[in-house]
Amino acid sequence: MSNSEVIRLQMFSEWPFREDCQCTPELMAKAGFAHCPSENEPEVACCFYCLRELEGWEPEDNPWSEHAKCSPNCAFLCMKKTFDKLTAIEYFQLEQEWLRILVSYIIVSPAVQSSLRDGSRLV
């Protein structure tokens, strides 16, 4: 789990919104997002925790509000502490929930579903 805000911020090097807007790279990284553009969608951001992808950002979009609107139960949004203030048990519980989310995400991915249907191996 990339809970490092610094690493997420570095991923916004090609982010189109820089100044005079709500969704600057700094605010996006603070809100849990990493920049994951595609060829057709240059402003796609994905929460490192709930894996929710949001696209179609506008300069006036607030990353925290947009994140909460699309993924209100994201544990990252619901945390009352920063990662460095979590107890070992709290961190373990977050990690456990994140792994559950990740496994669910992988299982429903088209590549995995296709492989399961035709019996081929994933590479």
C-alpha positions in Angstrom: 0.0 0.0 0.0 1.5 3.3 -1.0 0.6 5.4 2.0 3.4 7.8 1.2 2.1 11.2 0.2 5.5 12.1 -1.2 5.5 9.1 -3.6 1.9 9.9 -4.7 2.9 13.6 -5.2 5.7 12.5 -7.5 3.2 10.7 -9.7 1.5 14.0 -10.6 4.4 15.3 -12.7 2.2 15.4 -15.8 -1.0 16.5 -14.0 -2.7 19.3 -16.0 -3.9 21.4 -13.1 -1.2 23.3 -11.3 -2.2 26.7 -10.1 -5.3 28.7 -9.3 -7.4 25.6 -8.9 -8.6 23.2 -6.2 -7.1 20.0 -7.5 -3.4 20.8 -7.5 -0.9 17.9 -7.3 -0.3 18.6 -3.6 -4.0 18.5 -2.7 -4.6 15.4 -4.8 -1.8 13.5 -3.1 -3.0 14.6 0.4 -6.5 13.3 -0.5 -5.0 9.9 -1.2 -4.8 10.1 -5.0 -2.1 9.0 -7.4 -2.1 10.1 -11.0 -2.8 7.2 -13.4 -3.4 8.7 -16.8 -4.4 6.7 -19.9 -4.0 7.6 -23.5 -7.6 8.8 -23.7 -7.9 10.2 -20.2 -5.0 12.3 -19.1 -6.6 13.4 -15.8 -7.4 10.1 -14.1 -6.6 9.8 -10.5 -6.9 6.7 -8.3 -7.1 6.4 -4.6 -4.2 4.3 -3.3 -6.5 2.8 -0.7 -10.0 2.1 -2.1 -8.7 1.9 -5.7 -11.5 4.2 -6.9 -10.6 5.9 -10.1 -12.0 9.4 -10.8 -11.7 11.1 -14.2 -12.9 14.2 -15.8 -11.4 16.6 -13.2 -12.2 20.3 -13.5 -10.1 23.1 -11.9 -12.8 23.8 -9.3 -13.1 20.2 -8.1 -12.1 19.6 -4.5 -10.2 16.3 -4.2 -11.5 15.5 -0.7 -15.1 16.3 -1.7 -14.9 14.3 -4.9 -13.3 11.4 -3.1 -16.0 11.4 -0.4 -18.8 11.7 -3.0 -17.6 8.7 -5.0 -16.2 6.5 -2.2 -17.7 7.6 1.1 -16.6 4.4 3.0 -12.9 4.7 2.0 -11.0 3.9 5.2 -8.3 6.4 4.2 -11.0 9.2 4.2 -12.5 7.9 7.5 -9.1 7.9 9.3 -8.9 10.4 12.2 -5.1 10.1 12.4 -2.2 10.3 10.0 -0.4 7.1 9.3 2.5 8.0 11.6 0.1 8.3 14.5 -1.6 4.9 14.1 -1.0 2.1 16.6 0.4 -1.2 15.2 -3.1 -2.7 15.6 -4.8 0.1 13.7 -2.2 -0.1 10.9 -2.6 -3.9 10.7 -6.4 -3.5 10.5 -6.0 -0.9 7.6 -3.6 -3.2 5.8 -5.9 -6.2 6.2 -8.9 -4.2 4.8 -6.7 -2.9 1.9 -5.7 -6.5 1.0 -9.4 -7.5 1.0 -10.1 -4.6 -1.4 -7.1 -5.5 -3.6 -8.1 -9.1 -3.9 -11.7 -8.1 -4.7 -10.4 -5.7 -7.4 -8.2 -8.4 -8.9 -10.9 -11.0 -8.9 -13.3 -8.8 -10.9 -10.7 -7.6 -13.4 -11.5 -8.5 -17.0 -8.1 -10.2 -17.5 -8.6 -12.5 -14.5 -12.2 -13.2 -15.5 -11.2 -14.1 -19.1 -8.4 -16.3 -17.8 -10.8 -18.1 -15.5 -13.3 -18.7 -18.3 -10.8 -20.1 -20.8 -8.4 -21.8 -18.4 -5.4 -19.9 -19.6 -2.6 -18.7 -17.3 -2.1 -15.1 -16.3 1.3 -13.8 -17.1 
